[in-house]
């Protein structure tokens, strides 16, 4: 769809003349795809990024990759209310997947002839609000994609859509040649369908040559060469994908919190398994925030003023930075809660081990206490002494002093230990006594006069 011709000169390196209007609609998709086989190559290999390609070559590891690219016959692409009088000249769809598995669908269309702002506005509204009813032939669009991609999980439209309009022909001349009032009226009709004002990023306007304006869901870029159009599209793809990741992360954080609150475990092993699962989930959330959001919201991918201006303005309009900060704090608090639960488990296990050790020690002491008197008595009766008569029973009353001498000291020792334990258990007072009295709080001073 190379219909733009780049003008010469260094100041006009990125400007161009477009004969027909081009519209790209970006849909975030939910679901899971297997790695593409065979590979369709990188974005830089499949699409023209001009002088931005060097930047993108060095960042290929974090860029989304195309998993499906296919041309569509214009008559096969059908909207629920038709094309509103617009003549669809060509259509192509591409499915991109990020390294974290987030999916974006791109619908790339060009229109022949005049594209009236009101008709274009209605077409954009249909592809946004009625996207579930877009069909290819007689089948829903996502059913066709699902058949061709064979995903592990069914594909579904996400919440996020961004539409990029690159006016051509009469619409281009109308926007670049009109006075400020007429220009603002047309932009508002396309971007917000006449309801709100548009945002025009700095450094994206060259009077009579180029113009860019956008809202949250629609952006209009006039007078740019095709490689700039593709670069702006890549920026928007990053924003749409990042916003989808943020929304998914927020929901996953709530699910993790709910799982932590409602989980029941009857053994330390089950608790350890639960903590391990929660920790693994939080680690995934942190990776999503780092490589699914932060990687796409700064200017490192394409460090060029044109891209930076659009990226910064669109990021602010979508509120991604604040959402990222809030989501990061939620994940940090989840990490703290899981760490506290793990510490509580360790403390409980340590206390259980202490109780077990004390029980074993008490049992050993009792066994020793019970065994020592019989041992002394057996030693006494086994001695070859004149006080022991082989013809008398060991239970003879004459041996009572020996029994008393063997048992009384241990009974007295046991009684003293029992009394000491009782007194220690009844001792009152704080375990952490204050070492010094608390300093009194000084009374508030009355305000000084005049």
C-alpha positions in Angstrom: 0.0 0.0 0.0 2.8 2.4 -0.8 0.9 5.4 -2.0 3.0 8.1 -0.3 5.8 9.9 -2.1 8.5 11.5 0.1 9.5 15.1 -0.7 13.1 16.1 -1.0 15.2 18.2 1.3 16.3 17.7 4.8 13.5 19.6 6.4 10.9 17.6 4.5 12.6 14.2 4.9 9.5 12.8 6.7 6.8 14.5 4.8 4.9 13.1 1.8 1.8 13.3 -0.4 -0.9 10.7 0.0 -3.4 10.2 -2.8 -5.9 8.1 -0.9 -6.9 8.0 2.7 -5.4 5.2 4.8 -6.9 4.0 8.1 -5.4 1.6 10.5 -7.5 0.1 13.3 -5.7 -1.5 16.2 -7.6 -4.0 18.3 -6.2 -5.6 21.5 -7.1 -9.3 21.6 -7.3 -11.7 24.6 -6.2 -15.3 24.2 -3.0 -17.2 23.8 -1.0 -18.2 20.7 1.7 -20.8 20.2 5.0 -19.5 18.8 4.6 -18.9 15.1 6.0 -21.6 12.9 7.4 -21.0 10.4 8.5 -17.5 11.4 7.1 -14.5 9.4 10.2 -12.5 10.2 10.5 -9.2 12.1 8.4 -6.1 11.8 11.3 -4.3 10.2 11.5 -7.0 7.5 7.8 -6.9 6.7 7.0 -3.2 6.9 8.8 -0.1 5.7 10.2 2.0 8.5 12.7 4.0 6.5 15.3 5.8 8.5 13.7 4.4 11.8 14.7 0.9 10.8 18.1 1.1 12.4 16.6 1.9 15.8 14.1 -0.9 15.5 16.8 -3.4 14.4 18.6 -2.9 17.8 15.3 -3.4 19.7 13.9 -6.4 17.8 14.0 -8.5 21.0 11.3 -6.4 22.7 9.2 -5.7 19.6 6.0 -7.6 18.7 6.4 -10.1 15.8 3.9 -10.7 13.0 2.2 -14.1 13.3 -0.2 -13.6 10.5 -0.3 -11.1 7.6 -2.9 -11.4 4.8 -4.6 -9.3 2.2 -8.4 -9.3 2.1 -10.6 -8.6 -0.9 -12.4 -5.3 -0.3 -15.8 -6.9 -0.8 -15.1 -9.5 1.8 -14.6 -7.0 4.7 -18.1 -6.2 5.9 -19.3 -3.9 8.7 -22.7 -4.2 10.4 -23.8 -0.9 8.8 -21.8 -1.0 5.6 -19.0 1.4 4.7 -21.2 4.5 4.8 -20.6 5.4 1.2 -16.8 5.0 1.4 -15.2 3.1 -1.5 -12.8 0.5 0.1 -9.9 0.1 -2.3 -7.8 -2.4 -0.3 -7.7 -4.1 3.0 -5.1 -6.1 4.9 -5.0 -7.5 8.4 -2.0 -8.4 10.5 -1.8 -10.2 13.9 1.2 -9.2 16.1 2.3 -10.9 19.3 4.7 -9.4 21.9 7.4 -11.5 23.6 5.0 -11.7 26.6 2.3 -13.2 24.4 0.0 -10.1 24.1 -1.9 -10.0 20.8 -2.8 -7.0 18.7 -4.9 -7.1 15.5 -4.2 -4.5 12.8 -6.8 -3.8 10.1 -5.1 -1.7 7.4 -7.6 -0.1 4.9 -7.3 2.4 2.0 -10.2 4.3 0.5 -10.6 5.4 -3.1 -12.1 8.7 -4.0 -13.3 11.3 -1.6 -13.5 10.4 2.1 -16.0 12.8 3.7 -15.3 13.5 7.4 -18.8 12.5 8.5 -18.7 9.3 6.6 -15.2 8.5 7.9 -16.4 9.3 11.4 -19.3 6.8 11.1 -17.0 4.1 9.7 -14.6 4.6 12.6 -17.5 4.4 15.0 -18.6 1.1 13.5 -15.2 -0.5 13.7 -14.8 0.5 17.3 -18.2 0.0 18.9 -19.4 -2.8 16.7 -16.1 -4.6 16.2 -17.7 -7.9 17.4 -19.9 -7.8 14.3 -17.1 -7.3 11.7 -17.1 -10.2 9.3 -14.9 -11.6 6.5 -17.3 -12.9 4.0 -20.1 -14.6 6.0 -18.0 -15.4 9.1 -17.0 -13.3 12.1 -13.5 -11.9 11.8 -12.2 -13.6 14.9 -13.5 -17.0 13.8 -11.5 -16.7 10.6 -8.4 -15.7 12.5 -8.9 -18.5 15.0 -9.1 -21.0 12.2 -5.9 -19.7 10.6 -3.9 -19.3 13.8 -5.2 -22.3 15.9 -4.7 -20.5 19.2 -4.4 -22.4 22.5 -7.1 -20.2 24.0 -10.0 -18.6 22.0 -9.4 -15.1 20.7 -11.7 -12.3 21.8 -11.7 -8.5 21.4 -10.2 -6.7 24.3 -11.3 -3.3 25.7 -8.7 -1.2 23.8 -9.0 0.2 20.3 -6.9 2.9 18.6 -7.6 4.2 15.0 -5.0 6.0 13.0 -6.2 8.1 10.1 -3.8 9.2 7.4 -5.9 11.5 5.1 -5.2 11.6 1.4 -6.6 13.4 -1.6 -9.2 16.0 -1.0 -9.4 15.4 2.8 -5.6 16.0 3.0 -5.9 19.3 1.1 -8.9 20.3 3.2 -7.0 19.8 6.5 -3.7 21.3 5.4 -5.2 24.3 3.5 -8.2 25.2 5.7 -8.2 28.0 8.2 -7.8 27.1 11.9 -11.5 27.1 12.7 -12.4 24.8 9.8 -9.5 22.6 10.5 -10.4 22.3 14.1 -14.0 21.5 13.1 -13.0 18.7 10.8 -10.5 17.2 13.3 -13.0 17.2 16.0 -15.6 15.4 13.8 -13.1 12.7 12.9 -11.3 12.3 16.3 -14.2 12.7 18.7 -17.1 12.6 16.4 -17.9 16.3 17.1 -18.1 16.0 20.9 -14.8 17.1 22.4 -11.6 19.0 21.4 -8.5 17.3 20.1 -4.9 17.3 21.3 -2.2 18.5 19.0 1.2 17.3 20.2 4.1 19.8 19.9 6.7 19.3 17.2 4.1 17.5 15.1 2.8 20.5 13.2 4.4 22.2 10.2 2.0 24.8 8.8 0.8 23.7 5.3 2.9 20.5 5.3 2.2 18.2 8.2 -0.3 18.0 11.0 -1.1 15.5 13.8 -4.0 15.5 16.3 -5.4 12.8 18.5 -7.8 11.8 21.3 -7.8 8.6 23.4 -9.1 6.4 20.6 -8.5 8.2 17.3 -5.5 10.0 15.9 -5.2 11.9 12.6 -1.8 12.4 10.9 -1.6 14.5 7.7 1.2 15.0 5.3 3.6 12.3 6.6 5.6 9.8 4.5 4.7 6.2 4.8 7.7 5.2 6.9 6.5 7.8 9.5 3.0 6.5 9.3 4.3 3.0 10.1 6.4 4.4 12.9 3.4 6.2 14.4 1.4 3.0 14.1 4.1 1.1 16.0 4.0 3.7 18.7 0.2 3.3 18.9 0.6 -0.5 19.0 2.8 -0.2 22.0 0.4 2.0 23.8 -2.6 -0.3 23.0 -0.7 -3.3 24.1 0.6 -1.6 27.3 -2.9 -0.5 28.2 -4.2 -4.0 27.7 -1.4 -5.4 29.9 -2.2 -2.9 32.6 -5.8 -3.8 32.7 -5.0 -7.5 32.8 -2.4 -7.0 35.5 -4.9 -5.1 37.6 -7.5 -7.9 37.4 -4.8 -10.5 38.1 -3.7 -8.6 41.1 -7.2 -8.6 42.5 -7.5 -12.3 41.8 -4.2 -13.0 43.6 -5.4 -10.9 46.6 -8.7 -12.8 46.7 -6.9 -16.2 46.4 -4.7 -15.2 49.3 -7.7 -14.2 51.5 -9.9 -17.2 50.7 -7.3 -20.0 50.6 -7.5 -22.6 53.3 -4.7 -25.0 54.2 -4.6 -27.6 56.9 -0.9 -28.4 56.8 2.4 -26.5 56.4 3.0 -28.2 53.1 -0.3 -26.9 51.7 0.6 -23.4 52.9 4.0 -23.6 51.4 2.4 -24.7 48.1 0.0 -21.8 48.3 2.8 -19.2 48.9 4.8 -20.7 46.1 1.8 -20.3 43.7 1.1 -16.8 44.8 4.7 -15.8 44.5 4.9 -17.2 41.0 1.8 -15.2 40.1 3.3 -12.0 41.5 6.5 -12.6 39.6 4.5 -12.9 36.4 2.8 -9.6 37.2 6.1 -7.9 37.7 7.4 -9.3 34.4 4.2 -8.1 32.6 4.7 -4.6 34.0 8.4 -4.5 33.1 8.3 -6.1 29.6 4.7 -5.6 28.6 4.3 -1.9 29.7 7.5 -0.2 30.6 9.3 -1.4 27.5 6.7 0.4 25.3 6.0 3.7 27.1 9.4 5.4 26.8 11.2 6.8 23.7 14.0 4.2 23.6 12.4 2.2 20.7 12.5 5.1 18.3 14.4 8.0 19.8 13.2 10.5 17.2 11.4 13.8 18.0 8.3 13.0 15.8 7.8 9.6 17.5 8.6 10.9 21.0 6.1 13.8 20.7 3.2 11.5 19.6 4.2 8.8 22.2 4.3 11.3 25.1 1.1 13.0 24.1 -0.8 9.7 23.6 0.6 8.2 26.8 -0.7 11.2 28.7 -4.1 11.0 27.1 -4.4 7.3 28.0 -3.1 7.9 31.5 -0.7 5.0 31.2 2.0 6.4 33.4 -0.3 6.9 36.4 -1.9 3.5 35.9 1.6 1.9 35.7 2.6 3.5 39.0 -0.6 2.4 40.7 -0.4 -1.1 39.4 3.3 -1.3 40.4 2.3 -0.3 44.0 -0.4 -2.9 44.1 2.0 -5.6 43.0 4.5 -4.4 45.6 1.9 -4.6 48.4 0.9 -8.1 47.2 4.6 -9.1 47.5 4.7 -7.7 51.0 1.5 -9.6 52.0 2.9 -12.8 50.6 6.2 -12.2 52.3 4.4 -11.6 55.6 2.4 -14.8 55.2 5.6 -16.7 54.5 7.2 -15.1 57.6 4.2 -16.0 59.7 4.4 -19.6 58.5 8.1 -19.7 59.3 7.4 -18.4 62.8 4.6 -20.9 63.4 6.9 -23.8 62.2 9.7 -22.5 64.4 7.3 -22.4 67.4 6.1 -25.9 66.6 9.7 -27.1 66.5 10.4 -25.4 69.8 7.3 -27.1 71.4 8.4 -30.5 70.0 11.9 -30.0 71.3 10.6 -29.0 74.7 8.3 -32.1 74.7 11.2 -34.4 73.9 13.4 -32.8 76.5 10.6 -33.2 79.1 10.1 -36.9 78.1 13.8 -37.6 78.4 13.9 -35.9 81.8 10.9 -37.9 83.0 12.4 -41.1 81.7 15.7 -40.4 83.4 13.9 -39.5 86.6 11.9 -42.7 86.6 14.9 -44.8 85.6 17.4 -43.6 88.2 15.8 -44.8 91.4 15.2 -48.4 90.2 18.8 -48.3 88.9 20.1 -47.4 92.4 17.9 -50.0 94.0 19.1 -52.7 91.6 22.6 -51.7 92.3 21.9 -51.9 96.1 20.3 -55.3 95.9 23.0 -56.6 93.6 25.8 -55.5 95.9 27.6 -58.2 97.9 26.8 -56.5 101.2 25.9 -57.8 104.7 22.7 -55.7 104.7 21.3 -57.6 101.7 20.0 -61.1 102.6 19.5 -63.4 99.7 16.7 -65.2 101.4 14.5 -62.1 101.9 12.2 -60.5 99.4 13.2 -57.1 98.0 9.8 -55.9 99.3 10.7 -56.7 102.8 10.0 -53.8 105.3 13.7 -53.9 106.4 14.6 -52.4 103.1 12.4 -49.3 103.5 15.3 -47.0 104.3 16.9 -48.0 101.0 13.7 -47.2 99.1 13.3 -43.8 100.8 17.0 -43.0 100.1 16.5 -43.8 96.4 13.1 -42.1 95.7 12.8 -39.1 98.1 15.5 -36.9 96.6 14.0 -37.2 93.1 10.4 -36.6 94.3 11.6 -33.5 96.2 13.4 -32.3 93.0 10.3 -32.9 90.9 8.1 -31.0 93.4 10.5 -28.0 93.4 10.6 -28.0 89.6 6.7 -28.1 89.4 6.4 -25.2 91.9 8.9 -23.1 90.0 7.1 -23.7 86.7 3.7 -22.7 88.2 5.2 -19.5 89.7 6.8 -18.6 86.4 3.5 -19.1 84.5 1.6 -16.9 87.0 4.2 -14.1 86.8 2.5 -10.9 85.5 3.9 -8.0 83.7 4.9 -7.0 80.2 7.4 -9.2 78.3 9.0 -6.0 77.0 9.4 -3.8 80.0 10.2 -0.2 79.5 13.8 0.7 80.3 13.0 4.3 80.9 9.9 6.3 81.7 8.2 7.9 78.6 8.9 11.6 78.4 5.8 13.7 79.0 4.5 15.5 75.9 4.9 19.3 76.4 1.7 21.3 76.5 0.9 23.3 73.4 2.1 26.9 73.7 -0.5 29.6 73.3 0.1 31.7 70.1 2.2 34.8 70.7 0.6 38.1 70.4 0.9 40.6 67.6 
